[in-house]
Amino acid sequence: MQMNLVNRDTAVVPSPVGRRGLVAVMCACVVLVVGMVAAINLAVPMLAASPLHPSASALVWIVDSYVIVFACLVIPGGAAGDRFGRKGVLLGGLVVFAVGALASAAAPNVAVLLAGRAITGAGAAAVLPNTLAVLLHAVPAQRKAATIATWASMTGIGGVLGNVGGGAVLSGGSWRWLFVAGAPMALGLAALVGWVAPVSARHDRRLDPIGTLLLVAASVALLVGIVEGPVAGWGSALVVAGFVCAAVLFVAWTVVELRVEHPLLDPRLFTSPGLRSACLGMTTVFFGMFALFYVNASFLQYVKGFGVLRTGLGVIPLTVPVIVGARQVGRLVGRIGLDATIAVAFGFVGGGLLGLSTCGSHTPYVVYAGWLLVTGVGVTLALPTLSGAITGSLPQALAGVGAGLQATTREFGSALGVAVIGTVATARFASALPEDLRAGGAHTVAQVLAAAPGRADDVVAAFVCGADAGLRAVGVAVLVLGGLVVGQALLSPRATR
């Protein structure tokens, strides 16, 4: 009896054929949860014109509520997989994801939609870290680097496939179809996971509920301050309270984690300059990429007149380098070094965003696509390089937490990118409108077009001003933060560069 129990808790390395099937299923799970972050951006114009009548701030929260919960719970999700079994937690996450998607599809108002999005984000937080953890415990040592690179590439490809797939689904005419489609996809993947995923080893360490609650509360408080700051005012009671609470809670979390026997995430890990710089780098890449996704969908629909399906297809140039070049990144790192590769990556991402900010209503799509391609090259170089750096900084026993840390940096970057570009673009849009259109108090393109349908040219011109300002702000931020990442790496000792 005891031997059977041990066998059930021991990871089984599948055959090469079975391993390829396992990788495919885990990658499909990644594409689903990451793709949902991107796909909702395509629905923003539909949501803005829907009977829900969301405000400009509410539109940002509809996008970010999923991402924020995802970011806050993804490390606890990885830790739960380490403790209770990666396969079981992954299966549970897919079911919760499906429940949240159905709740979002049936939402009668913005509040219920936000709740559904939060539930879906909680499911995604259980899915993403455990896909990598399952893979790392199922593949032989010589395949781990290639597996990490494939998994990391899926987080980038997932965003693009979310745009393409979301465009296809939304061409049915309602934003609700996006969530209706997500539920059976999650349940179908749950069936496949149950079939192909092995039961991996688990440790008997106790969980850290106090540390988990403090980390979640601190993260939520920080993001409330960041998202609401430009809208409510940086000196408002809500924003000040958010930042103060975040600071106090992060300090309390650090104290607790330093004292408990088995911390959720040991703060001492961040004494490693390599881990710090890799986490900042991952946050920055997703900050730029998902800011682009947020404004791209509205730009192609409002300015270029694309339908949702064509809009989803319009972002494909971004993914071409990821598909073609992801497996070659390791060779480039071997030739020019890790630091140089990361520097080139940030140069391409930031430069691509700045190039996109010069594209107006009269710019041919082929030029716009060229700048998407430039941005995609940077994403291709950054994702596997930074993902490998984070994974390599943590012990194998913390595979789930390590994957969760990667996902947290991604989702924080995504949430921050959407918040920043949404706020900057909305403010610039409002100021660029003719005075008589501003007087109506509308703050979204759909609202202004509904109030003044004969003034479409003026509204579109103001939107282009807002989109350009947002992309410039994000592009500059990516270059500055990328410089900090590379600078920290160059100034810190490393065995091999």
C-alpha positions in Angstrom: 0.0 0.0 0.0 2.8 2.4 0.9 4.6 1.7 -2.3 1.5 2.5 -4.4 1.1 5.8 -2.7 4.7 6.7 -3.4 4.2 5.7 -7.1 1.2 7.9 -7.4 3.1 10.9 -6.1 6.2 10.3 -8.3 6.5 12.1 -11.6 6.3 9.8 -14.7 8.5 10.8 -17.6 6.4 10.1 -20.8 7.8 8.6 -24.0 8.9 11.1 -26.7 5.5 10.8 -28.4 3.6 11.2 -25.2 5.9 14.1 -24.2 5.1 16.0 -27.4 1.4 15.5 -26.7 1.9 16.8 -23.1 3.8 19.9 -24.3 1.0 20.6 -26.8 -1.7 20.4 -24.2 0.2 22.5 -21.7 0.9 25.1 -24.4 -2.8 25.2 -25.3 -3.7 25.9 -21.7 -1.2 28.8 -21.7 -2.6 30.1 -25.0 -6.1 30.1 -23.5 -5.4 32.0 -20.3 -3.0 34.5 -21.9 -5.1 34.8 -25.0 -8.1 35.9 -22.9 -6.0 38.9 -21.7 -5.6 40.0 -25.3 -8.9 39.0 -26.8 -11.0 41.3 -24.5 -9.2 44.3 -26.0 -11.0 43.6 -29.4 -14.3 43.8 -27.6 -13.7 47.3 -26.1 -15.4 49.1 -28.9 -18.4 46.7 -28.7 -18.5 47.1 -24.9 -18.3 50.9 -25.1 -21.4 50.9 -27.4 -23.3 48.2 -25.5 -26.3 48.7 -23.3 -24.0 48.4 -20.3 -22.7 51.9 -21.0 -19.4 51.5 -19.3 -17.3 54.7 -18.6 -13.7 55.0 -19.9 -12.5 54.0 -16.4 -14.8 51.0 -16.3 -13.5 49.8 -19.7 -10.0 49.7 -18.2 -11.2 47.8 -15.2 -13.1 45.3 -17.4 -9.8 44.5 -19.1 -7.7 44.7 -15.9 -9.9 42.9 -13.4 -9.0 39.6 -14.9 -5.3 40.6 -15.1 -5.2 41.9 -11.6 -6.6 38.8 -9.9 -4.5 36.7 -12.2 -1.4 38.6 -11.1 -2.2 38.5 -7.4 -3.1 34.8 -7.2 -0.6 33.2 -9.6 2.1 32.7 -7.0 -0.3 31.1 -4.5 -1.6 29.1 -7.4 1.9 27.7 -8.1 2.5 27.1 -4.4 -0.8 25.2 -4.2 0.3 23.0 -7.1 3.6 22.3 -5.3 1.7 21.3 -2.2 -1.4 19.5 -3.4 -0.2 18.3 -6.9 0.2 20.2 -10.1 -2.2 18.2 -12.1 -5.1 18.5 -9.7 -4.7 22.2 -9.2 -4.4 22.7 -13.0 -7.6 20.8 -13.5 -9.4 22.8 -10.9 -8.2 26.1 -12.4 -9.6 25.2 -15.8 -13.0 24.4 -14.3 -13.0 27.8 -12.4 -12.0 29.5 -15.6 -15.0 28.0 -17.3 -17.4 29.1 -14.5 -16.1 32.7 -14.6 -16.4 32.8 -18.4 -20.0 31.8 -18.3 -20.8 34.3 -15.5 -19.2 37.1 -17.7 -21.2 36.0 -20.7 -24.5 36.3 -18.8 -23.6 39.6 -17.0 -26.5 42.0 -16.9 -24.4 44.9 -15.8 -20.8 46.1 -15.3 -20.6 44.9 -11.7 -21.5 41.3 -12.6 -19.1 41.4 -15.6 -16.3 42.5 -13.3 -17.1 39.7 -10.9 -17.1 37.2 -13.7 -13.8 38.5 -15.0 -12.3 38.2 -11.5 -13.4 34.6 -11.2 -11.9 33.8 -14.6 -8.7 35.4 -13.5 -8.6 33.2 -10.3 -8.9 30.1 -12.5 -6.1 31.4 -14.8 -3.9 31.9 -11.8 -4.2 28.2 -11.0 -3.6 27.2 -14.6 -0.5 29.1 -15.8 2.2 28.3 -13.2 1.2 24.6 -13.0 1.6 24.1 -16.8 5.3 24.9 -16.6 5.6 22.9 -13.3 4.1 19.8 -14.9 6.4 20.1 -17.9 9.5 20.6 -15.8 8.8 17.5 -13.8 7.9 15.4 -16.9 10.8 16.1 -19.3 14.4 14.8 -19.0 17.1 17.2 -17.9 18.5 17.7 -21.4 15.1 18.9 -22.7 14.3 21.4 -19.9 15.9 24.4 -21.6 14.0 23.8 -24.9 10.8 23.2 -23.0 11.1 26.4 -21.1 11.8 28.3 -24.3 8.7 26.7 -25.9 6.5 27.5 -22.9 7.8 31.1 -22.7 7.1 31.6 -26.4 3.5 30.5 -25.9 2.9 33.4 -23.5 3.8 35.7 -26.4 2.0 33.7 -29.1 -1.0 33.4 -26.8 -1.5 37.1 -26.9 -1.5 37.2 -30.7 -3.7 34.1 -31.0 -6.1 35.7 -28.5 -6.4 38.6 -30.9 -7.0 36.3 -34.0 -9.3 33.9 -32.2 -11.1 36.7 -30.4 -11.7 38.5 -33.7 -13.2 35.4 -35.3 -15.5 34.8 -32.3 -16.5 38.5 -32.0 -17.4 38.7 -35.7 -20.6 37.0 -34.5 -21.7 40.5 -33.4 -21.7 40.4 -29.6 -19.0 40.7 -27.0 -20.8 37.9 -25.0 -19.7 35.3 -27.5 -16.1 35.7 -26.4 -16.9 34.4 -23.0 -19.3 31.8 -24.3 -16.5 30.3 -26.4 -14.0 30.3 -23.5 -16.0 28.0 -21.3 -16.1 24.8 -23.5 -12.5 25.5 -24.5 -11.4 25.3 -20.8 -13.5 22.2 -20.1 -12.1 20.5 -23.3 -8.6 21.2 -22.1 -9.4 19.9 -18.7 -10.4 16.6 -20.3 -7.1 16.5 -22.2 -5.1 17.4 -19.1 -6.7 14.5 -17.2 -5.7 12.2 -20.0 -2.1 13.1 -20.8 -0.7 14.8 -17.7 1.3 12.7 -15.3 0.9 13.0 -11.5 4.0 14.9 -10.4 5.9 14.8 -7.1 4.6 17.1 -4.4 6.2 18.3 -1.2 4.6 18.1 2.3 5.5 21.7 3.3 2.6 23.6 4.8 1.1 26.5 2.9 1.6 30.0 4.0 -2.0 31.5 4.3 -1.0 34.7 6.1 1.8 35.4 3.6 -0.6 34.7 0.8 -3.3 37.1 2.1 -0.7 39.8 2.8 0.7 39.5 -0.8 -2.7 39.5 -2.4 -3.9 42.5 -0.3 -0.7 44.5 -1.0 -0.8 43.7 -4.7 -4.5 44.8 -5.0 -3.8 48.0 -3.1 -0.8 48.9 -5.3 -2.8 48.3 -8.5 -5.7 50.3 -7.3 -3.4 53.2 -6.7 -1.8 52.8 -10.1 -5.0 52.4 -12.1 -7.1 55.0 -10.3 -4.3 57.6 -9.9 -4.7 59.4 -13.3 -8.5 59.2 -13.1 -9.2 60.1 -9.5 -6.1 62.3 -9.0 -2.8 61.4 -7.5 -3.6 63.3 -4.3 -7.1 61.8 -3.9 -7.9 59.9 -0.7 -8.4 56.6 -2.7 -5.1 56.7 -4.4 -3.1 57.9 -1.4 -4.7 55.2 0.7 -3.9 52.6 -1.9 -0.2 53.4 -2.0 0.1 53.7 1.8 -1.7 50.4 2.3 0.5 48.7 -0.3 3.6 50.0 1.4 2.5 48.8 4.8 1.3 45.5 3.6 4.4 44.7 1.6 6.5 45.5 4.7 4.3 43.2 6.8 4.5 40.5 4.1 8.3 40.7 4.1 8.5 40.4 7.9 6.1 37.4 7.9 8.0 35.7 5.1 11.3 36.1 6.8 10.0 34.4 10.0 7.9 31.5 8.8 9.5 28.1 8.2 8.2 27.6 4.7 7.4 31.0 3.1 5.3 31.4 0.0 8.0 33.4 -1.7 11.2 34.0 0.3 12.1 37.7 0.0 15.8 36.6 0.3 15.5 35.3 -3.3 15.5 38.9 -4.5 19.0 39.4 -3.2 20.0 37.9 -6.5 20.6 40.7 -9.0 19.9 38.3 -11.8 16.4 37.5 -10.5 15.6 41.1 -9.8 16.6 42.3 -13.3 14.9 39.4 -15.0 11.6 40.1 -13.2 11.8 43.8 -14.0 12.5 42.9 -17.6 9.6 40.6 -17.9 7.3 43.1 -16.4 8.5 45.8 -18.9 8.1 43.6 -22.0 4.5 42.7 -21.1 3.8 46.3 -20.1 4.7 47.3 -23.7 3.0 44.4 -25.4 -0.4 44.6 -23.8 -0.5 48.3 -23.9 -0.1 47.8 -27.6 -2.9 45.2 -27.7 -5.2 47.6 -25.8 -4.9 50.5 -28.3 -4.3 48.4 -31.4 -7.9 46.9 -31.4 -9.5 50.3 -31.2 -7.1 51.9 -33.7 -7.7 49.4 -36.4 -11.5 49.5 -35.9 -12.0 53.2 -35.5 -9.2 54.6 -37.7 -8.7 51.9 -40.4 -12.3 50.8 -40.5 -11.4 47.1 -39.9 -14.0 44.6 -38.7 -13.2 42.6 -35.6 -12.0 39.6 -37.5 -9.7 41.7 -39.7 -8.5 43.5 -36.6 -7.6 40.2 -35.0 -5.7 39.2 -38.1 -4.1 42.6 -38.3 -1.8 42.0 -35.4 -0.3 38.8 -36.9 2.9 40.5 -38.0 3.8 40.8 -34.3 3.9 37.0 -34.0 5.8 36.2 -37.1 9.2 36.6 -35.4 8.0 34.6 -32.4 7.0 31.7 -34.5 10.0 31.8 -36.8 12.8 32.8 -34.5 12.0 31.6 -30.9 14.2 28.5 -31.2 17.1 30.6 -32.5 17.3 32.9 -29.5 19.6 30.5 -27.6 22.1 30.6 -30.4 22.1 34.4 -30.4 22.7 34.5 -26.7 25.6 32.1 -27.1 27.2 34.4 -29.7 26.6 37.9 -28.3 25.9 37.2 -24.7 22.9 37.5 -22.4 23.1 41.2 -21.6 23.6 42.2 -25.3 20.6 40.1 -26.3 18.3 41.7 -23.7 19.5 45.2 -24.7 18.7 44.5 -28.3 15.3 43.1 -27.3 14.3 46.3 -25.4 15.6 48.4 -28.3 13.3 46.7 -30.7 10.3 46.7 -28.4 10.6 50.4 -27.4 11.6 51.4 -30.9 8.7 49.5 -32.4 6.2 51.2 -30.1 7.6 54.6 -30.9 7.3 53.8 -34.6 3.7 52.8 -34.2 3.0 56.1 -32.5 3.8 57.9 -35.8 1.1 56.0 -37.7 -1.9 58.1 -38.3 -5.2 57.7 -40.2 -3.4 58.2 -43.6 -0.6 55.7 -42.9 -0.8 52.6 -45.0 -1.4 49.4 -43.1 1.9 47.9 -44.5 3.8 50.6 -42.6 1.9 49.8 -39.4 2.6 46.1 -39.9 6.3 46.8 -40.4 6.4 48.4 -36.9 4.5 45.5 -35.5 7.2 43.2 -36.9 9.9 45.3 -35.3 8.1 45.0 -31.9 7.7 41.3 -32.4 11.5 40.8 -32.9 12.1 42.4 -29.5 9.4 40.2 -27.8 10.9 37.1 -29.5 14.4 37.9 -28.1 13.1 38.8 -24.6 10.6 36.1 -23.6 12.7 32.9 -23.6 15.8 34.8 -22.4 14.1 36.4 -19.4 12.0 33.3 -18.6 15.2 31.1 -18.5 16.9 33.6 -16.2 14.0 33.6 -13.7 13.7 29.8 -13.8 17.5 29.3 -13.4 17.5 31.5 -10.3 15.3 29.2 -8.3 15.7 25.6 -7.0 13.8 22.8 -8.7 11.7 22.2 -5.6 10.1 25.7 -6.1 9.2 25.0 -9.8 5.6 26.0 -9.2 6.4 29.2 -7.3 9.0 30.1 -9.9 6.5 29.7 -12.7 4.1 31.8 -10.6 6.7 34.5 -10.1 7.1 34.6 -13.9 3.4 34.9 -14.4 3.1 37.6 -11.8 5.6 39.8 -13.5 3.8 39.2 -16.8 0.4 40.0 -15.5 1.5 43.0 -13.4 3.1 44.4 -16.6 0.0 43.7 -18.6 -2.3 45.4 -16.1 0.0 48.4 -15.8 0.4 48.7 -19.6 -3.4 48.7 -20.1 -3.9 51.2 -17.2 -1.2 53.6 -18.4 -2.1 53.6 -22.1 -5.8 53.7 -21.4 -5.4 56.7 -19.1 -3.0 58.6 -21.3 -5.0 58.0 -24.5 -8.3 58.9 -22.9 -7.0 62.2 -21.4 -5.3 63.2 -24.7 -8.4 62.2 -26.7 -10.6 64.4 -24.5 -8.3 67.4 -24.8 -8.0 67.0 -28.6 -11.7 67.0 -29.2 -13.3 70.3 -30.5 -14.7 72.3 -27.6 -18.3 71.8 -28.6 -17.8 68.0 -28.5 -16.0 68.2 -25.2 -18.9 70.0 -23.6 -21.1 66.9 -23.7 -19.0 65.1 -21.1 -18.5 62.0 -23.1 -15.1 60.3 -22.6 -15.1 57.3 -25.0 -15.0 57.3 -28.8 -18.3 55.3 -28.9 -20.0 57.9 -26.6 -18.9 60.9 -28.7 -19.8 59.2 -32.0 -23.3 58.4 -30.6 -23.8 62.0 -29.5 -22.4 63.5 -32.7 -22.6 61.0 -35.6 -21.9 63.6 -38.2 -18.5 64.6 -36.7 -16.8 61.2 -37.2 -13.7 62.8 -38.8 -13.1 65.1 -35.8 -13.6 62.2 -33.3 -11.3 59.9 -35.2 -8.6 62.6 -35.4 -8.8 63.1 -31.6 -8.6 59.4 -31.0 -5.4 59.2 -33.2 -3.9 62.0 -31.0 -4.7 60.0 -27.9 -3.4 56.7 -29.3 -0.2 58.3 -30.5 0.4 59.9 -27.1 -0.2 56.7 -25.3 2.2 54.7 -27.5 4.9 57.3 -27.1 4.6 57.3 -23.3 4.8 53.5 -23.2 7.6 53.3 -25.8 9.8 55.7 -23.8 9.0 53.9 -20.6 10.1 50.6 -22.1 13.4 52.1 -23.3 14.1 53.6 -19.9 13.1 50.5 -17.9 15.1 48.3 -20.3 18.1 50.5 -19.7 17.7 49.9 -16.0 17.5 46.2 -16.5 20.6 46.0 -18.6 22.5 48.5 -16.4 21.7 46.4 -13.3 22.9 43.3 -15.1 26.1 44.9 -16.2 26.9 46.2 -12.8 26.3 43.0 -11.0 28.7 40.0 -10.9 27.8 37.0 -13.0 29.7 33.9 -13.6 29.0 33.9 -17.4 27.8 36.6 -19.6 
